[in-house]
């Protein structure tokens, strides 16, 4: 597959452009306890600037490569691989066009469009 199924990409769950990098499409679901699950499709190559969350983050790469940047160290996370980022750890990343990821956040990360 090169895309998420249509039922996962409903406009009601689309992430606002202010909550994601340019050229990225994303959708978010909220848990009753304030946690979120989001998934992104990178239509272009790009980068996520360094940032910090006050909650944990877990993600898995479904397709492509997301290169995590921690303390200037680059860690490629490829399709089928996962990574856990503890709260408070500064991180950023680089992605190639066609990369798809699924993220679980221990708090509210994304706003809807």
C-alpha positions in Angstrom: 0.0 0.0 0.0 1.2 3.5 -0.7 -1.5 5.4 1.2 -3.8 5.0 4.3 -7.2 3.6 3.5 -9.9 6.2 2.8 -11.9 5.5 6.0 -8.8 6.7 8.0 -8.6 10.0 6.2 -11.9 11.7 7.1 -12.0 15.5 6.8 -13.4 15.7 10.4 -10.1 14.3 11.7 -7.7 16.2 9.4 -4.9 17.9 11.3 -4.6 21.7 10.8 -1.6 23.0 8.8 -0.4 24.8 12.0 0.1 21.5 13.7 2.3 19.9 11.0 5.1 20.6 8.5 4.3 21.9 5.0 3.5 19.2 2.5 2.3 16.8 5.1 -1.2 15.4 5.4 -2.3 14.1 8.8 -5.3 12.8 10.8 -5.8 12.6 14.6 -7.9 10.7 17.0 -8.4 11.6 20.7 -8.6 9.3 23.6 -11.0 10.0 26.5 -7.9 10.5 28.8 -6.4 13.3 26.6 -3.9 11.1 24.7 -3.8 11.2 20.9 -3.0 8.9 18.0 -2.1 10.6 14.8 -0.8 9.4 11.4 0.9 11.4 8.7 1.6 11.0 5.0 4.6 13.0 3.8 3.9 14.2 0.2 7.3 15.9 0.0 10.7 15.6 1.6 11.2 17.9 4.6 12.1 18.3 8.2 10.5 18.7 11.6 12.3 21.4 13.6 13.6 20.5 17.0 10.9 20.6 19.7 10.0 19.1 23.1 6.8 17.5 24.4 5.8 17.3 28.1 4.5 13.8 27.4 5.9 10.6 25.8 5.8 9.9 22.1 5.9 6.5 20.4 5.9 6.1 16.6 6.2 3.5 13.9 7.2 4.1 10.3 4.8 2.4 7.9 6.5 3.3 4.7 9.7 5.3 3.8 12.2 6.6 6.3 11.9 9.1 9.1 15.4 10.2 10.4 15.1 11.1 14.0 17.6 13.8 15.2 18.6 13.6 18.8 21.5 15.8 20.1 22.8 16.2 16.5 22.8 12.4 16.1 20.8 11.1 13.1 18.9 7.9 13.7 17.1 6.5 10.6 13.8 4.8 11.4 12.7 2.7 8.5 9.5 0.9 7.5 8.5 -1.6 10.2 10.7 0.0 12.8 9.5 1.9 15.9 10.9 4.5 18.4 10.0 5.7 21.8 10.8 9.4 22.7 10.5 10.1 26.4 8.9 13.4 27.6 11.3 16.3 27.8 13.7 15.0 25.2 14.5 17.6 22.4 14.0 16.0 19.0 13.5 16.8 15.4 13.6 14.8 12.2 13.9 14.5 8.4 11.6 12.6 6.1 11.6 11.6 2.5 8.6 12.0 0.2 6.2 9.0 0.5 7.0 8.4 4.2 4.0 7.4 6.3 4.1 7.2 10.1 1.7 6.4 13.0 2.3 8.2 16.3 0.9 7.8 19.8 1.2 10.8 22.1 0.8 10.8 25.9 -0.9 14.2 25.6 -2.5 16.5 23.1 -0.2 17.1 20.1 -2.4 18.0 17.2 -5.3 20.3 16.5 -7.9 19.6 13.8 -8.3 21.8 10.7 
